[in-house]
Amino acid sequence: MAPRKPSSTTTAPIATTHQASPISNSSNSTTLSLPDSLDIQLPDFAAQVPTDWFRPSSSSVPRTDSATFKQESLIAAEQSNSLQLQSMNLDNVILTAGNAVKATKIGDLLMTYQIGIETIRTSSVKLLNQQQLTVNMGKQLLITTEKGRGLDVKLQGEQLKTQLEDAKNNILMSDVQGYQQLLPIAEQSWKYRLEQASNMNAEMLQKLG
Protein backbone atom coordinates (compact mmCIF):
# COMPACT_ATOMS: atom_id res chain seq x y z
CA MET A 1 0.00 0.00 0.00
CA ALA A 2 1.36 3.39 -1.04
CA PRO A 3 2.08 5.57 1.93
CA ARG A 4 -0.20 8.55 2.38
CA LYS A 5 1.51 11.86 2.39
CA PRO A 6 1.27 13.29 5.87
CA SER A 7 -0.92 16.34 5.96
CA SER A 8 0.06 19.44 7.83
CA THR A 9 -1.20 19.68 11.35
CA THR A 10 -4.58 21.46 11.48
CA THR A 11 -6.53 22.67 14.44
CA ALA A 12 -10.26 22.89 15.12
CA PRO A 13 -11.18 26.08 16.96
CA ILE A 14 -13.61 25.58 19.83
CA ALA A 15 -14.55 29.23 20.37
CA THR A 16 -13.52 32.65 19.21
CA THR A 17 -11.22 34.43 21.59
CA HIS A 18 -12.55 37.68 23.04
CA GLN A 19 -11.07 40.14 25.43
CA ALA A 20 -11.62 39.20 29.04
CA SER A 21 -14.37 41.19 30.71
CA PRO A 22 -14.83 41.56 34.48
CA ILE A 23 -17.95 40.14 36.12
CA SER A 24 -18.60 42.58 38.91
CA ASN A 25 -21.28 43.55 41.36
CA SER A 26 -21.80 47.30 41.36
CA SER A 27 -23.13 47.22 44.94
CA ASN A 28 -19.78 46.09 46.35
CA SER A 29 -16.13 45.61 45.45
CA THR A 30 -16.43 41.96 44.34
CA THR A 31 -14.91 41.59 40.85
CA LEU A 32 -14.16 38.38 38.95
CA SER A 33 -12.26 38.73 35.67
CA LEU A 34 -13.03 35.93 33.22
CA PRO A 35 -12.64 35.67 29.43
CA ASP A 36 -15.86 35.95 27.47
CA SER A 37 -15.01 32.62 25.78
CA LEU A 38 -12.27 29.96 25.70
CA ASP A 39 -10.15 29.46 22.54
CA ILE A 40 -8.80 25.93 22.60
CA GLN A 41 -7.05 24.54 19.52
CA LEU A 42 -7.40 20.75 19.42
CA PRO A 43 -4.93 18.54 17.51
CA ASP A 44 -5.80 17.15 14.08
CA PHE A 45 -6.29 13.62 15.35
CA ALA A 46 -7.04 12.28 11.85
CA ALA A 47 -3.63 13.43 10.60
CA GLN A 48 -1.95 11.73 13.53
CA VAL A 49 -3.22 8.33 12.46
CA PRO A 50 -0.46 6.59 10.42
CA THR A 51 -1.28 5.71 6.81
CA ASP A 52 1.08 2.78 6.99
CA TRP A 53 0.78 0.83 10.20
CA PHE A 54 4.34 -0.46 9.75
CA ARG A 55 5.86 2.97 9.22
CA PRO A 56 5.49 5.38 12.12
CA SER A 57 6.81 8.11 9.89
CA SER A 58 3.51 8.00 7.97
CA SER A 59 1.95 9.80 10.93
CA SER A 60 2.08 13.55 11.42
CA VAL A 61 3.06 13.12 15.05
CA PRO A 62 6.35 14.96 15.57
CA ARG A 63 9.43 13.11 16.81
CA THR A 64 10.83 13.75 20.28
CA ASP A 65 14.29 12.68 21.44
CA SER A 66 14.87 11.22 24.89
CA ALA A 67 16.37 14.37 26.36
CA THR A 68 13.52 16.51 25.15
CA PHE A 69 11.04 13.87 26.35
CA LYS A 70 12.55 13.91 29.82
CA GLN A 71 12.61 17.69 29.90
CA GLU A 72 9.06 18.08 28.59
CA SER A 73 7.82 15.26 30.85
CA LEU A 74 9.26 17.07 33.85
CA ILE A 75 7.65 20.31 32.71
CA ALA A 76 4.31 18.54 32.18
CA ALA A 77 4.56 16.89 35.61
CA GLU A 78 5.38 20.19 37.30
CA GLN A 79 2.59 21.92 35.39
CA SER A 80 0.25 19.13 36.51
CA ASN A 81 1.26 19.81 40.11
CA SER A 82 0.53 23.50 39.63
CA LEU A 83 -2.81 22.77 37.98
CA GLN A 84 -3.73 20.39 40.79
CA LEU A 85 -2.88 23.08 43.33
CA GLN A 86 -4.90 25.56 41.30
CA SER A 87 -7.81 23.12 41.24
CA MET A 88 -7.58 22.60 45.00
CA ASN A 89 -7.52 26.37 45.53
CA LEU A 90 -10.52 26.76 43.25
CA ASP A 91 -12.30 24.09 45.30
CA ASN A 92 -11.45 26.07 48.43
CA VAL A 93 -12.73 29.26 46.83
CA ILE A 94 -15.94 27.43 45.90
CA LEU A 95 -16.32 26.30 49.51
CA THR A 96 -15.56 29.81 50.74
CA ALA A 97 -18.09 31.32 48.34
CA GLY A 98 -20.64 28.70 49.43
CA ASN A 99 -20.01 29.55 53.06
CA ALA A 100 -20.40 33.24 52.22
CA VAL A 101 -23.75 32.45 50.56
CA LYS A 102 -24.79 30.51 53.68
CA ALA A 103 -23.73 33.50 55.77
CA THR A 104 -25.95 35.75 53.67
CA LYS A 105 -28.82 33.34 54.33
CA ILE A 106 -28.13 33.59 58.05
CA GLY A 107 -28.00 37.38 57.71
CA ASP A 108 -31.27 37.33 55.80
CA LEU A 109 -32.87 35.18 58.52
CA LEU A 110 -31.57 37.57 61.18
CA MET A 111 -33.02 40.51 59.28
CA THR A 112 -36.31 38.64 58.93
CA TYR A 113 -36.23 38.03 62.69
CA GLN A 114 -35.60 41.73 63.35
CA ILE A 115 -38.42 42.64 60.97
CA GLY A 116 -40.68 40.25 62.90
CA ILE A 117 -39.66 41.87 66.18
CA GLU A 118 -40.35 45.34 64.79
CA THR A 119 -43.69 44.11 63.45
CA ILE A 120 -44.60 42.88 66.93
CA ARG A 121 -43.50 46.20 68.42
CA THR A 122 -45.54 48.09 65.85
CA SER A 123 -48.58 45.93 66.59
CA SER A 124 -48.03 46.48 70.33
CA VAL A 125 -47.89 50.25 69.83
CA LYS A 126 -51.04 50.08 67.70
CA LEU A 127 -52.74 48.02 70.43
CA LEU A 128 -51.74 50.48 73.17
CA ASN A 129 -52.87 53.38 71.01
CA GLN A 130 -56.20 51.70 70.34
CA GLN A 131 -56.63 50.91 74.03
CA GLN A 132 -55.93 54.56 74.89
CA LEU A 133 -58.42 55.64 72.25
CA THR A 134 -60.97 53.31 73.83
CA VAL A 135 -60.31 54.81 77.27
CA ASN A 136 -60.60 58.32 75.85
CA MET A 137 -63.83 57.44 74.11
CA GLY A 138 -65.15 56.07 77.41
CA LYS A 139 -64.23 59.34 79.14
CA GLN A 140 -65.83 61.31 76.35
CA LEU A 141 -68.96 59.23 76.76
CA LEU A 142 -69.03 59.97 80.51
CA ILE A 143 -68.57 63.68 79.81
CA THR A 144 -71.39 63.62 77.29
CA THR A 145 -73.57 61.70 79.77
CA GLU A 146 -72.90 64.22 82.53
CA LYS A 147 -73.66 67.08 80.16
CA GLY A 148 -76.88 65.30 79.28
CA ARG A 149 -77.78 64.97 82.93
CA GLY A 150 -77.07 68.69 83.49
CA LEU A 151 -79.29 69.53 80.57
CA ASP A 152 -81.99 67.30 82.01
CA VAL A 153 -81.80 69.18 85.33
CA LYS A 154 -81.97 72.52 83.53
CA LEU A 155 -84.88 71.28 81.49
CA GLN A 156 -86.73 70.12 84.59
CA GLY A 157 -86.09 73.52 86.22
CA GLU A 158 -87.40 75.35 83.19
CA GLN A 159 -90.41 73.06 83.11
CA LEU A 160 -91.12 73.79 86.79
CA LYS A 161 -90.79 77.53 86.17
CA THR A 162 -93.19 77.25 83.27
CA GLN A 163 -95.62 75.25 85.35
CA LEU A 164 -95.37 77.84 88.17
CA GLU A 165 -96.02 80.70 85.77
CA ASP A 166 -98.93 78.79 84.32
CA ALA A 167 -100.34 78.26 87.84
CA LYS A 168 -99.93 81.98 88.67
CA ASN A 169 -101.62 82.94 85.46
CA ASN A 170 -104.44 80.51 86.16
CA ILE A 171 -104.93 82.01 89.65
CA LEU A 172 -104.99 85.53 88.25
CA MET A 173 -107.42 84.47 85.58
CA SER A 174 -109.58 82.90 88.27
CA ASP A 175 -109.48 86.13 90.34
CA VAL A 176 -110.38 88.23 87.32
CA GLN A 177 -113.22 85.94 86.44
CA GLY A 178 -114.44 86.05 90.08
CA TYR A 179 -114.32 89.84 90.20
CA GLN A 180 -116.10 90.01 86.88
CA GLN A 181 -118.82 87.76 88.25
CA LEU A 182 -119.06 89.83 91.51
CA LEU A 183 -119.20 93.17 89.71
CA PRO A 184 -122.97 93.08 88.83
CA ILE A 185 -123.81 92.04 92.38
CA ALA A 186 -121.70 94.85 93.77
CA GLU A 187 -123.31 97.36 91.41
CA GLN A 188 -126.79 96.16 92.38
CA SER A 189 -125.89 96.44 96.07
CA TRP A 190 -124.60 99.99 95.63
CA LYS A 191 -127.69 100.96 93.67
CA TYR A 192 -129.89 99.64 96.44
CA ARG A 193 -127.87 101.56 99.06
CA LEU A 194 -128.14 104.75 97.00
CA GLU A 195 -131.88 104.36 96.68
CA GLN A 196 -132.27 103.82 100.42
CA ALA A 197 -130.11 106.85 101.17
CA SER A 198 -132.09 108.96 98.73
CA ASN A 199 -135.40 107.84 100.22
CA MET A 200 -134.19 108.59 103.77
CA ASN A 201 -133.03 112.00 102.66
CA ALA A 202 -136.43 112.71 101.08
CA GLU A 203 -138.30 111.69 104.21
CA MET A 204 -136.13 113.91 106.38
CA LEU A 205 -136.76 116.86 104.09
CA GLN A 206 -140.52 116.32 104.25
CA LYS A 207 -140.45 116.24 108.04
CA LEU A 208 -138.44 119.39 108.18
CA GLY A 209 -140.70 121.15 105.70
C-alpha positions as CSV (number, residue, x, y, z in Angstrom):
1,M,0.0,0.0,0.0
2,A,1.4,3.4,-1.0
3,P,2.1,5.6,1.9
4,R,-0.2,8.5,2.4
5,K,1.5,11.9,2.4
6,P,1.3,13.3,5.9
7,S,-0.9,16.3,6.0
8,S,0.1,19.4,7.8
9,T,-1.2,19.7,11.3
10,T,-4.6,21.5,11.5
11,T,-6.5,22.7,14.4
12,A,-10.3,22.9,15.1
13,P,-11.2,26.1,17.0
14,I,-13.6,25.6,19.8
15,A,-14.6,29.2,20.4
16,T,-13.5,32.6,19.2
17,T,-11.2,34.4,21.6
18,H,-12.5,37.7,23.0
19,Q,-11.1,40.1,25.4
20,A,-11.6,39.2,29.0
21,S,-14.4,41.2,30.7
22,P,-14.8,41.6,34.5
23,I,-18.0,40.1,36.1
24,S,-18.6,42.6,38.9
25,N,-21.3,43.5,41.4
26,S,-21.8,47.3,41.4
27,S,-23.1,47.2,44.9
28,N,-19.8,46.1,46.4
29,S,-16.1,45.6,45.5
30,T,-16.4,42.0,44.3
31,T,-14.9,41.6,40.8
32,L,-14.2,38.4,39.0
33,S,-12.3,38.7,35.7
34,L,-13.0,35.9,33.2
35,P,-12.6,35.7,29.4
36,D,-15.9,35.9,27.5
37,S,-15.0,32.6,25.8
38,L,-12.3,30.0,25.7
39,D,-10.2,29.5,22.5
40,I,-8.8,25.9,22.6
41,Q,-7.1,24.5,19.5
42,L,-7.4,20.7,19.4
43,P,-4.9,18.5,17.5
44,D,-5.8,17.1,14.1
45,F,-6.3,13.6,15.3
46,A,-7.0,12.3,11.9
47,A,-3.6,13.4,10.6
48,Q,-1.9,11.7,13.5
49,V,-3.2,8.3,12.5
50,P,-0.5,6.6,10.4
51,T,-1.3,5.7,6.8
52,D,1.1,2.8,7.0
53,W,0.8,0.8,10.2
54,F,4.3,-0.5,9.8
55,R,5.9,3.0,9.2
56,P,5.5,5.4,12.1
57,S,6.8,8.1,9.9
58,S,3.5,8.0,8.0
59,S,2.0,9.8,10.9
60,S,2.1,13.6,11.4
61,V,3.1,13.1,15.0
62,P,6.4,15.0,15.6
63,R,9.4,13.1,16.8
64,T,10.8,13.8,20.3
65,D,14.3,12.7,21.4
66,S,14.9,11.2,24.9
67,A,16.4,14.4,26.4
68,T,13.5,16.5,25.1
69,F,11.0,13.9,26.3
70,K,12.6,13.9,29.8
71,Q,12.6,17.7,29.9
72,E,9.1,18.1,28.6
73,S,7.8,15.3,30.9
74,L,9.3,17.1,33.8
75,I,7.7,20.3,32.7
76,A,4.3,18.5,32.2
77,A,4.6,16.9,35.6
78,E,5.4,20.2,37.3
79,Q,2.6,21.9,35.4
80,S,0.3,19.1,36.5
81,N,1.3,19.8,40.1
82,S,0.5,23.5,39.6
83,L,-2.8,22.8,38.0
84,Q,-3.7,20.4,40.8
85,L,-2.9,23.1,43.3
86,Q,-4.9,25.6,41.3
87,S,-7.8,23.1,41.2
88,M,-7.6,22.6,45.0
89,N,-7.5,26.4,45.5
90,L,-10.5,26.8,43.2
91,D,-12.3,24.1,45.3
92,N,-11.5,26.1,48.4
93,V,-12.7,29.3,46.8
94,I,-15.9,27.4,45.9
95,L,-16.3,26.3,49.5
96,T,-15.6,29.8,50.7
97,A,-18.1,31.3,48.3
98,G,-20.6,28.7,49.4
99,N,-20.0,29.6,53.1
100,A,-20.4,33.2,52.2
101,V,-23.8,32.5,50.6
102,K,-24.8,30.5,53.7
103,A,-23.7,33.5,55.8
104,T,-25.9,35.8,53.7
105,K,-28.8,33.3,54.3
106,I,-28.1,33.6,58.0
107,G,-28.0,37.4,57.7
108,D,-31.3,37.3,55.8
109,L,-32.9,35.2,58.5
110,L,-31.6,37.6,61.2
111,M,-33.0,40.5,59.3
112,T,-36.3,38.6,58.9
113,Y,-36.2,38.0,62.7
114,Q,-35.6,41.7,63.4
115,I,-38.4,42.6,61.0
116,G,-40.7,40.2,62.9
117,I,-39.7,41.9,66.2
118,E,-40.3,45.3,64.8
119,T,-43.7,44.1,63.4
120,I,-44.6,42.9,66.9
121,R,-43.5,46.2,68.4
122,T,-45.5,48.1,65.9
123,S,-48.6,45.9,66.6
124,S,-48.0,46.5,70.3
125,V,-47.9,50.2,69.8
126,K,-51.0,50.1,67.7
127,L,-52.7,48.0,70.4
128,L,-51.7,50.5,73.2
129,N,-52.9,53.4,71.0
130,Q,-56.2,51.7,70.3
131,Q,-56.6,50.9,74.0
132,Q,-55.9,54.6,74.9
133,L,-58.4,55.6,72.3
134,T,-61.0,53.3,73.8
135,V,-60.3,54.8,77.3
136,N,-60.6,58.3,75.9
137,M,-63.8,57.4,74.1
138,G,-65.1,56.1,77.4
139,K,-64.2,59.3,79.1
140,Q,-65.8,61.3,76.3
141,L,-69.0,59.2,76.8
142,L,-69.0,60.0,80.5
143,I,-68.6,63.7,79.8
144,T,-71.4,63.6,77.3
145,T,-73.6,61.7,79.8
146,E,-72.9,64.2,82.5
147,K,-73.7,67.1,80.2
148,G,-76.9,65.3,79.3
149,R,-77.8,65.0,82.9
150,G,-77.1,68.7,83.5
151,L,-79.3,69.5,80.6
152,D,-82.0,67.3,82.0
153,V,-81.8,69.2,85.3
154,K,-82.0,72.5,83.5
155,L,-84.9,71.3,81.5
156,Q,-86.7,70.1,84.6
157,G,-86.1,73.5,86.2
158,E,-87.4,75.4,83.2
159,Q,-90.4,73.1,83.1
160,L,-91.1,73.8,86.8
161,K,-90.8,77.5,86.2
162,T,-93.2,77.2,83.3
163,Q,-95.6,75.2,85.4
164,L,-95.4,77.8,88.2
165,E,-96.0,80.7,85.8
166,D,-98.9,78.8,84.3
167,A,-100.3,78.3,87.8
168,K,-99.9,82.0,88.7
169,N,-101.6,82.9,85.5
170,N,-104.4,80.5,86.2
171,I,-104.9,82.0,89.7
172,L,-105.0,85.5,88.3
173,M,-107.4,84.5,85.6
174,S,-109.6,82.9,88.3
175,D,-109.5,86.1,90.3
176,V,-110.4,88.2,87.3
177,Q,-113.2,85.9,86.4
178,G,-114.4,86.0,90.1
179,Y,-114.3,89.8,90.2
180,Q,-116.1,90.0,86.9
181,Q,-118.8,87.8,88.3
182,L,-119.1,89.8,91.5
183,L,-119.2,93.2,89.7
184,P,-123.0,93.1,88.8
185,I,-123.8,92.0,92.4
186,A,-121.7,94.8,93.8
187,E,-123.3,97.4,91.4
188,Q,-126.8,96.2,92.4
189,S,-125.9,96.4,96.1
190,W,-124.6,100.0,95.6
191,K,-127.7,101.0,93.7
192,Y,-129.9,99.6,96.4
193,R,-127.9,101.6,99.1
194,L,-128.1,104.7,97.0
195,E,-131.9,104.4,96.7
196,Q,-132.3,103.8,100.4
197,A,-130.1,106.9,101.2
198,S,-132.1,109.0,98.7
199,N,-135.4,107.8,100.2
200,M,-134.2,108.6,103.8
201,N,-133.0,112.0,102.7
202,A,-136.4,112.7,101.1
203,E,-138.3,111.7,104.2
204,M,-136.1,113.9,106.4
205,L,-136.8,116.9,104.1
206,Q,-140.5,116.3,104.3
207,K,-140.5,116.2,108.0
208,L,-138.4,119.4,108.2
209,G,-140.7,121.2,105.7
